[in-house]
Amino acid sequence: MRKIIKDFIPPVILKLLQKKKAINTQIFLNYQDALKLCTTNAYEEKELIEVIFKKTKQFSQNLKTAIIPISETVAYSLLSVINPIIESKTHQLNILDFGGACGAHYFHLRSLISKELKLNWVVVETPAMVKYAKELETDELSFFDNFADAISKLSKIDLLHTSGTLQCVDNPQKYLAEILNCNANWLLFNRLGLNKIDRDVVTIHTSKLSWNGIGELPEGYTD
C-alpha cells in the first residue's frame, strides 16, 4: 500500500518530503562530536567527491549545446558579477570562489558572458576536491586547498563568492576572518546558514548523493 501511494506523489513533492526527513535536529557541543556520527571523511568522502566531479564535467559539456535552467540561488551567484563588471577598468575579473566544488559556477557564467571579458576564477576547496577538480582546470579556472595560495594567484580580488559553504566547515569564524581580510572589492554570501540566538548551533547535515552537484546522478552510484 505504501508503495502504491508513493507512486501517486508528484516527484517534486516527494523530493521535498525526503529532504525534510533528512534534517537532523540533534544539537552537539562541537564539530568534533558531530563528526563522530558522520561518514568517515565527511565532505571529503570519495564517493561524494566523484559524483560532484562527474556531474560538473557533464554539466560543462551540456552548456556547450543547451540552455540550462537557472534556479533562484544560482541566479544570485551569477548576478553577483554585475557590480564588479561595472567597476572594472580592465577586461578581466578576478573571482575567488570559496567552496566552489569543481567550478560549476565558473562554467555557467562563462557560457553566458562575452569571451572578451576574461575571467580569472580561483576556487578554494578541500584537498580531496582539489585533487579531482584539477582535471577541469583551464587558463581561467584553477583550484587551491587554502586561502593563501589562492590569494597569491590573484593580483586583486574583484569578487569573493561563497554559496552554502561557511556553515559546513569545522571553524566558520576562522574562515570568515580570512574572507573579510582578503580585501575583496565585493563579497557575496549566498545560501548562508544563520540563527537568531547568540551561539553556534552544531548539527549534522544529511543528504542523498543526487542532491550534491548539478545534474542527474551518474550511472553506477546508489542514491
Sequence and secondary structure as in RCSB ss.txt:
>XXXX:A:sequence
MRKIIKDFIPPVILKLLQKKKAINTQIFLNYQDALKLCTTNAYEEKELIEVIFKKTKQFSQNLKTAIIPISETVA
YSLLSVINPIIESKTHQLNILDFGGACGAHYFHLRSLISKELKLNWVVVETPAMVKYAKELETDELSFFDNFADA
ISKLSKIDLLHTSGTLQCVDNPQKYLAEILNCNANWLLFNRLGLNKIDRDVVTIHTSKLSWNGIGELPEGYTD
>XXXX:A:secstr
 HHHHHHTS HHHHHHHHHHHTB    BSSHHHHHTTS TTGGG HHHHHHHHHHHHHHHHHTTTS     HHHH
HHHHTTHHHHHH SSSEEEEEEET TTTHHHHHHHHHS TTSEEEEEEE  HHHHHHHGGG  SSEEEESSHHHH
HHH SS SEEEEES GGGSS HHHHHHHHHTS  SEEEEES    SSSS  B  B   GGGSSSSS  TT   
